[in-house]
Amino acid sequence: MTEKTYTIEGLDCPSCASGLEETIRLLPGMEYVRLDFFSGILSAQGNYKEQDLIDIIQKSGYFVSTGVQEVRKQNSNFSLKALLNFFWADKHFKFVVFGIIVLALTYLLSPPVMPAGAILALRLLALGTAGYPIFLSGLRALFTNHTININLLMTLAAIGAVIIGEEVEAVVLIILFSVSEILESYTNDRARAILSEFVELAPKTALIESESGEKTMPIESLGLGDIVIVKAGERIPVDGQVVAGQSEINQAPLTGESKLILKSVGDDVLSGAINGQGVLKVRATRKVGDNTIQRIIKLVTEAQANKAQKQKFIDTFASYYTPIMVGLTVIMAVVPPLFFGEPFWNNGAERGWLHRALSLLVIGCPCALVISTPVTMISSLIRAAKAGILFKGGIFIEKLSQVKMIAFDKTGTLTKGTPVVSEFRSVDCSGETYCEACDDLLAIACALEKHSNHPLRHAVLMAGIDRGVADRYPSARDLQLRTGLGISGSINGQTATIGNISLFEAEHNTPQELKERISTAERSGQSAMLVCDGNSVRGYLSVIDEIRDNAKEVIENLRNLGIKSVMLTGDNPQVAQEVGQNLGLQQTHASLLPGDKLEVIKTLGATGGLVAMVGDGINDAPALAIADIGIAMGGSGNAQVLETADVVLMSDDLYKLPFAMRLSRFTNRLIQQNIVFSLGVKFLAAILALLGLTPLWMAVLADMGVSLLVTINGMRALRFEKAQTFN
């Protein structure tokens, strides 16, 4: 089976790309094919003959090369100079200029200077020259791809105009259409250039340290464990760990965070980040194809295939729209003259029904309609990626705009995810400072936690290290995880347990004083654990995980957007209630196991409206998967998170969430504007054509002018809250 990628150049519009894709799909042995208009990337899979595929593409008038070619670096900004340069570089523009010159000459040399027959010949020459690329493309589409594209419609309209004696209008029609196509191509090129900026983030070479000294090699040749030298101002080429040096790095291209982050020996760094003033030596910890910047590029480009429902509808609608319009054109040209005695040819200032039908034919191209959604979606996807937000497809932008409720995990999402032991007390301690009995309590807790995967393990061990008691006892043996309750194990032959109040009330005689202390701690938002040695309850530890600084503000922003916020946590109800009240959450669900979160998500979804789930790790994967849209935080270094969630916030900044919500709603409005505007103008133009009030050149403006306007409007998503930064 052949599975290859090709780069196609010369695509004019999404309709052309769609027609070519359908033709390729009919090749014998072709099992899968997808052609992306914006990138020009064709993916093909099956037992097809490659030469047959190449022949079809070339016969259709396009250029093809194997593989994903390096994107030509372009200026993504709009400017008059860039526009003029683009016009002059366009190979079709020279045909247009020649046609304009020849048409102007026919007025300068009009009779009696030159006979009428010669004038007609010159005007036909102008038409043939200016329209040559258009005519060729239209005929290729008809005979090679068996499709009707805008170029074919323009060809038929021009021929019809000549037949009815309006050869000047035919030339003007082709010239205006050609100029409009170049303008549209220019705007599409700007969109492609913006997409190519992500490709530019990935360095092409790397300076490595080897036994023979330093040497430069292609990025594709790097392997795991290679030591890469990153000098000041350079982009880091790999995901890896710093083994030498210290420097501040800029991760804004990846995470959208504007602040510089200090990196030193032992710290992880991400590919695509920009090194500051120092020199770093980085050991590669991921393969090049699996590093962060490559995954971002892959997700952004592939996201275009995961179309929104509106885009799917428009694509289906467009497939019927053009044939219907061609049929109406034939009816319009034939029925009134044949059955109602209306004029077929132009009669002085009155346009005949053939002329009216030709105007309708020009209007019949769905270009503006087809391009209205994808150009907006790709602009939104790119804007989000630049802010450190990855959408897996346009469908998730659309879904996020419809979300009415967001369920948050607590630890690591609403809180910082770095709990610390705030207090530990032995039942035998009566003083204000920690005593030997307190330290022994902490030492037992450390022995139990050393080899566990308990969420609070790190907090307990760090407290033990600070007090110098972490290694007082050997690591507990025969560990038994009591899911959602605690841990038991053997220390020097004695059974010991650390767990929550529910476990101890069920299995141990817990002093009332301890219960009261624990209740007080939990009411203040702390999590409390009891420790026993044998059957003797030794005391308790309280752990606090601080609420993120911006969490309350983010919840308020979401409320202002009409979004309800709820919290799902495995923590006890008292702690959860305290955190929920501090943040202003509408609902709080506590003491939840991973499976319980799924059921809560289902229940929330049944109340009406789409539900999003926000989590920070793999433990939230089931809930992320079952929610209408799963949103993962801090996914820049976690490949599994990138695979699980529908939307990934590349850093731990909660501010990205309301930004993503606003962007999705803005994108949805742009798409609605484009669709309504495209259909509205075409409907109005069709009515005017029916009444004989639309010359062919006006029909061109109604079609290509609208295409240009919806493209520019869709690209407004690239500038959405441009000043937005994440600190």
C-alpha positions, 0 to 999 in steps of 0.5 A: 500500500502506498501512503504519500504526501504531496505539495500542490501549487496553483490552487485558486479556490476551495472549490478547485481543490475540492474538485481535484480531490474528488477526481483523485478519489476516483483513481483505481486503488485509491482508499483515502485522499485529502487535499487542504486548500490553504497548505496545498498538502495532498495526503493519499493512501491506497494501491494506486499508481503514483504516475496516474495521480501526478498526471491528473494533477498536471493535466488539471493545470497544477504543479505537484512535488512529492512530500511536504515542501518547505514553505516559501517565507512570505510577509503575512502583512497586508501592504500596497507594496506587497500587493503590487509585487504580488500582481507583477509576479503573477504569471497571469497578470501579464496576459491581463495587461496585454488584454487591457492595452489591446482593448484601449487601442480599439477605442483609439483606432475606432472607425474610420481609423480602422475598419469595424472588422479589424476592431472586432478582431482586436477585441477578440484578441484582447479577450483571447489573451486576457482570458487564455489562463481562465479558458484553459483552466475551465476546459481542464476542469470539465474534461479532466476533472469532470467538474464545473468551476468558476473558470468554466462559468466565466468561459461560457459567459464570455462566449455568450457575450460575444454571441450577443454582440457584447464583445467589449463587455466580454473583455471587461468581464474577463479582465475584472474576473482576473484581477479579482482572482489575483486579489483573492489569491493574494489574501489566501497567500497571506493566510498561508504565510501566517500558517508558515510562521509556525513552520519557521519556529522549528529550526532546520539544523542543530549544533551538537556536542560529539567526541570529535567536537562541535558540529552542525547537523540536520535536525532530522538526524538528532537522536535521543541523548544527543547533547545540543548546544544552544547559543544566545538568541537561538531557538531550542531545536529539541525537547530536552533537559538542561545539562549545563548552563543557565539562561532565561528563555522565551516560551511565548511562541509555544505557550503564549506566555510573555514572561521569561523563564529561568532555566538551569541544570536539571530543568526541562526545555521545549523545542521552539522556545527562544534562548536568552543571553546564556549558553545552554547544553540540552540533552534530547529527551524526545525524538524530533518528530515527537517534540513539542513544536512538531506536535503543535505544527501537526495539530494546527495543520490537521485541525483543518480536516476536523470541520465544523458542522457549518463548514460541512453544511456549506460544502454539501450545499455548494455541491448542489448549488452550482449545478442548480444555478447552471440549470436555472441559467438554461431555463432562464435563457430558453423559457421566457423567449420560447413560451412567453415571447420575450426577447432572446437577444438584446434589444437596444438598451433592453437586455435579452434573456440570454444576457440575463442568463449569462449574468446569472451564470456568473453569479452561480459560482459558490466561491464566496460561500465555500471560502467563508468558513475555512478561511475564518477557521484557519485564522482562528486556529492560528490565532489560538495557537499563537496564544498557546491554545490548541484546538483539535479542529474547527468543530471544537471552536464551534462547540466551545462557542455553545458551551453553557457550563464548565466543570473544573478539576480542583487540584492542579487546575483551580489550585496550583497543584503543589500542595504543602504540609501546613501543620502536623501534630501528635496527639501527645503534643501540647506545646505551640512548637513541634516536638519529638512526637510530632517529628516521629508522626511525620517520619511514619508518614514519610515511610508510607509515602516514599514508594506510593503514588498518592497525590500528596506524596511530594508534600509529605516527603518535602516536609520530612526532608525539611525536618530531617526525619524523612529517612528515620524509618525504612520505606514501608513494605507491603503497601496497600492502596485504599482507593480514595481513602489512604495507604497502609503498609508495614514499617519494621514489622508494624502495620501503619496507616495514613488516610482520611477521616472516613477511613479512620472512623470506620477502622480506628478509635479516633479521639474527638479532639482530633476530629475537631482539629481536622474539621477546623482545618477542612473548613479553612480549605485544607486537606487533613490526614490521620496517621496510626501506628498499629492500632494507636492513632498518632496524630494528623497532618494538614495539607494546603494547595493554594488557589491559583492567583487568577482563578477567582477572576477567571470564574467571574469572567466566565460568569460574565460570559454566561457560563456556569462553573462547577468543581469536581474533586476527590477531596472531602466535602468541607475542603471542596465547599470552602474552595468553591465559596472562595471562588464563587462556583455555582456547584461543588461535587466532592469525594469523587473517584475518577468513575464518579466524575463521569457520572456527574458530567453525564448528569450536568449534560442532561440539564441542557447545553454543552458541558466542557471539562477542564483538567490537568492530567491523565487522571482526568482523561475519562472525564475529559473524554466524556464531556462535550469538549475536553480542555487540558491545562499545561499540555506543553510537555505532556504528549498524552494530554495532547492526544486526550483533550479536544482543546489544550492550554499549553501553559497553566494560565487559566486566563487562556480559558475565557480568551478561548471562549471569546475567540470561539464566539467571535469566530462563530459570529464571523462565519455567520456574517460571511454566510449571510453576506454571501447568500444575501448578495448572491440572492440580490444579484440573481434578482437583478439579473432576472430583471435585466439590471445586472451587466456581466461586469457587475455580476463578476463584482457580486461574485469575486468581490464578495469572495474577497470581502469574506476572506478579509473578514474571516482573517479578522480572527488573526487580529482578535484581541491582539494585545492579549498577553498571558503572564 
